[in-house]
Amino acid sequence: MAEPTAYQFSLQEVITALLKEQGISEGNWTVSIEFGFAALIAGPNPAEASPSGIVQVRNLSLVKAGPETPLHLVVSAAALEK
């Protein structure tokens, strides 16, 4: 059997893992992603360079979920298995 080379996680799985890692056992939580943006002139060679953009994922944060947070992005820390 082939050895896996990648694992994919849903946002709920990421939130759950981070809550467990931090020992958080109360409250409703979601994840926040901070992006960075940059503009530049780029291309495969100078003759084909054109205005371009770069998007960076700078960090992930656990944040308390508010009433406006979509329920599919909320994890209850109290409901997690210990």
Backbone torsions as a table, in degrees:
resi	resn	phi	psi	omega
1	MET	NA	138.6	-178.3
2	ALA	-69.6	144.0	177.2
3	GLU	-80.0	133.6	-179.8
4	PRO	-61.9	145.0	178.2
5	THR	-114.3	-5.8	178.7
6	ALA	-157.1	150.9	175.2
7	TYR	-127.8	136.6	179.9
8	GLN	-112.1	139.8	-178.3
9	PHE	-128.1	139.0	173.0
10	SER	-73.6	164.5	177.4
11	LEU	-63.2	-36.2	177.3
12	GLN	-63.2	-39.0	177.2
13	GLU	-64.9	-38.7	177.9
14	VAL	-64.9	-46.2	179.1
15	ILE	-59.6	-46.5	-179.7
16	THR	-59.6	-46.3	-179.5
17	ALA	-63.1	-41.2	-179.9
18	LEU	-68.0	-38.7	176.9
19	LEU	-61.6	-45.0	179.2
20	LYS	-64.7	-42.5	-179.8
21	GLU	-61.0	-37.0	-178.8
22	GLN	-88.6	-4.6	179.6
23	GLY	70.6	26.8	-179.5
24	ILE	-83.9	127.0	-176.0
25	SER	-126.9	8.5	179.0
26	GLU	-136.4	150.4	174.0
27	GLY	93.6	166.6	175.8
28	ASN	-104.3	131.9	-171.4
29	TRP	-129.2	154.9	173.8
30	THR	-139.3	-179.1	-179.4
31	VAL	-114.6	144.4	176.0
32	SER	-119.1	138.7	-179.9
33	ILE	-119.2	125.5	178.0
34	GLU	-97.0	125.9	179.2
35	PHE	-107.7	152.1	170.9
36	GLY	-121.0	145.4	-178.0
37	PHE	-127.3	145.1	177.1
38	ALA	-145.0	147.6	175.7
39	ALA	-113.9	145.1	179.7
40	LEU	-160.0	172.3	172.5
41	ILE	-103.0	121.4	-176.1
42	ALA	-148.2	161.1	176.9
43	GLY	179.0	174.8	-178.7
44	PRO	-67.4	-21.9	176.0
45	ASN	-158.4	165.4	-176.0
46	PRO	-57.3	-34.3	-178.3
47	ALA	-69.5	-23.3	-178.1
48	GLU	-109.0	12.9	180.0
49	ALA	-67.9	142.6	178.7
50	SER	-152.0	166.1	177.7
51	PRO	-57.2	134.3	-175.8
52	SER	-140.7	168.3	177.6
53	GLY	-134.7	152.4	177.2
54	ILE	-124.8	136.4	174.4
55	VAL	-116.7	125.7	177.4
56	GLN	-107.9	142.8	167.0
57	VAL	-94.8	111.8	-174.4
58	ARG	-86.6	-41.3	177.7
59	ASN	-167.2	165.6	173.4
60	LEU	-115.1	142.6	177.7
61	SER	-133.9	145.0	167.5
62	LEU	-85.4	132.1	177.6
63	VAL	-135.0	147.0	176.5
64	LYS	-62.3	132.7	-179.7
65	ALA	-75.9	139.5	176.1
66	GLY	-101.9	176.1	-178.6
67	PRO	-63.8	-21.9	-179.6
68	GLU	-86.8	-7.8	-178.5
69	THR	-69.7	128.1	177.6
70	PRO	-57.4	132.3	-174.0
71	LEU	-58.6	-29.5	-180.0
72	HIS	-72.0	-6.0	177.2
73	LEU	-111.4	14.9	-177.4
74	VAL	-114.3	134.5	174.5
75	VAL	-121.6	129.1	175.0
76	SER	-84.4	115.3	-179.1
77	ALA	-63.5	-33.2	-179.1
78	ALA	-66.8	-23.8	-177.9
79	ALA	-87.4	-4.3	-177.8
80	LEU	-75.0	146.6	175.0
81	GLU	-70.2	140.9	-179.9
82	LYS	-80.6	NA	NA
